[in-house]
Amino acid sequence: MYQVGLMESDKHIQYFWRALESFSQDELRRFVKFACNQERIPMGQPCRASADLHIPPFPMKIAPPDGKGPPDNRFIRAETCMFMIKLPQYSSQHIMAERLRYAIHCREDPLSG
């Protein structure tokens, strides 16, 4: 699930999960649409979640972003065909939630290109 050296204990990964946990059902629906361009989460195998470990439904992946630049100035990208989120190392919970909300709402903006 975590790609290229990312770990559950990374601060920005914790921010990501906390942000999703705070989302409304509508925001979660929009996140799924943003992440994999589907109306529902694709199921390839049963989710094996435990109380202390976030295991998203197969086959979601979380990877570092492409390119360079200050993380707080970057945006979250999704590679929908691979159900992969490219997540910058944001410096705070607030910035993570703000960038996630921006991403899921711009997804439906025809001018966001």
Contacts in CASP RR format, 6 or more apart in sequence:
PFRMAT RR
TARGET T0000
AUTHOR 0000-0000-0000
METHOD contacts of the structure
MODEL  1
MYQVGLMESDKHIQYFWRALESFSQDELRRFVKFACNQERIPMGQPCRAS
ADLHIPPFPMKIAPPDGKGPPDNRFIRAETCMFMIKLPQYSSQHIMAERL
RYAIHCREDPLSG
1 55 0 8 1.000
1 56 0 8 1.000
1 60 0 8 1.000
1 61 0 8 1.000
1 62 0 8 1.000
2 8 0 8 1.000
2 13 0 8 1.000
2 61 0 8 1.000
2 62 0 8 1.000
2 63 0 8 1.000
3 61 0 8 1.000
3 62 0 8 1.000
3 63 0 8 1.000
3 64 0 8 1.000
3 84 0 8 1.000
4 63 0 8 1.000
4 64 0 8 1.000
5 64 0 8 1.000
6 13 0 8 1.000
6 62 0 8 1.000
6 63 0 8 1.000
6 64 0 8 1.000
6 87 0 8 1.000
7 13 0 8 1.000
8 14 0 8 1.000
8 53 0 8 1.000
8 54 0 8 1.000
10 89 0 8 1.000
11 89 0 8 1.000
12 71 0 8 1.000
12 87 0 8 1.000
12 88 0 8 1.000
12 89 0 8 1.000
12 90 0 8 1.000
12 96 0 8 1.000
13 62 0 8 1.000
13 87 0 8 1.000
15 90 0 8 1.000
15 92 0 8 1.000
15 93 0 8 1.000
15 95 0 8 1.000
15 96 0 8 1.000
15 97 0 8 1.000
16 62 0 8 1.000
16 85 0 8 1.000
16 87 0 8 1.000
16 96 0 8 1.000
16 100 0 8 1.000
17 54 0 8 1.000
18 93 0 8 1.000
18 96 0 8 1.000
19 93 0 8 1.000
19 96 0 8 1.000
19 97 0 8 1.000
19 100 0 8 1.000
20 28 0 8 1.000
20 31 0 8 1.000
20 100 0 8 1.000
22 97 0 8 1.000
23 31 0 8 1.000
23 100 0 8 1.000
27 101 0 8 1.000
27 104 0 8 1.000
29 39 0 8 1.000
30 104 0 8 1.000
30 105 0 8 1.000
30 107 0 8 1.000
30 108 0 8 1.000
31 100 0 8 1.000
31 104 0 8 1.000
32 38 0 8 1.000
32 39 0 8 1.000
32 40 0 8 1.000
32 41 0 8 1.000
33 39 0 8 1.000
33 104 0 8 1.000
33 107 0 8 1.000
33 108 0 8 1.000
34 78 0 8 1.000
34 103 0 8 1.000
34 104 0 8 1.000
34 107 0 8 1.000
35 60 0 8 1.000
35 78 0 8 1.000
35 80 0 8 1.000
35 83 0 8 1.000
35 85 0 8 1.000
36 42 0 8 1.000
36 60 0 8 1.000
36 78 0 8 1.000
36 80 0 8 1.000
36 83 0 8 1.000
37 80 0 8 1.000
41 57 0 8 1.000
41 60 0 8 1.000
42 57 0 8 1.000
42 58 0 8 1.000
42 59 0 8 1.000
42 83 0 8 1.000
43 57 0 8 1.000
43 58 0 8 1.000
44 57 0 8 1.000
44 58 0 8 1.000
44 59 0 8 1.000
45 58 0 8 1.000
47 55 0 8 1.000
47 56 0 8 1.000
47 57 0 8 1.000
47 58 0 8 1.000
48 55 0 8 1.000
49 55 0 8 1.000
59 82 0 8 1.000
59 83 0 8 1.000
60 83 0 8 1.000
60 84 0 8 1.000
60 85 0 8 1.000
61 82 0 8 1.000
61 83 0 8 1.000
61 84 0 8 1.000
61 85 0 8 1.000
62 84 0 8 1.000
62 85 0 8 1.000
62 87 0 8 1.000
63 84 0 8 1.000
63 85 0 8 1.000
63 86 0 8 1.000
63 87 0 8 1.000
64 86 0 8 1.000
64 87 0 8 1.000
64 88 0 8 1.000
64 89 0 8 1.000
65 71 0 8 1.000
65 74 0 8 1.000
65 76 0 8 1.000
65 77 0 8 1.000
65 86 0 8 1.000
65 87 0 8 1.000
65 88 0 8 1.000
66 77 0 8 1.000
66 86 0 8 1.000
71 88 0 8 1.000
71 89 0 8 1.000
71 90 0 8 1.000
71 91 0 8 1.000
72 88 0 8 1.000
72 90 0 8 1.000
72 91 0 8 1.000
72 95 0 8 1.000
74 88 0 8 1.000
75 88 0 8 1.000
75 99 0 8 1.000
75 102 0 8 1.000
75 103 0 8 1.000
76 85 0 8 1.000
76 86 0 8 1.000
76 87 0 8 1.000
76 88 0 8 1.000
76 99 0 8 1.000
76 100 0 8 1.000
76 103 0 8 1.000
77 85 0 8 1.000
77 86 0 8 1.000
78 84 0 8 1.000
78 85 0 8 1.000
78 86 0 8 1.000
78 103 0 8 1.000
79 86 0 8 1.000
88 99 0 8 1.000
90 96 0 8 1.000
90 99 0 8 1.000
106 112 0 8 1.000
END
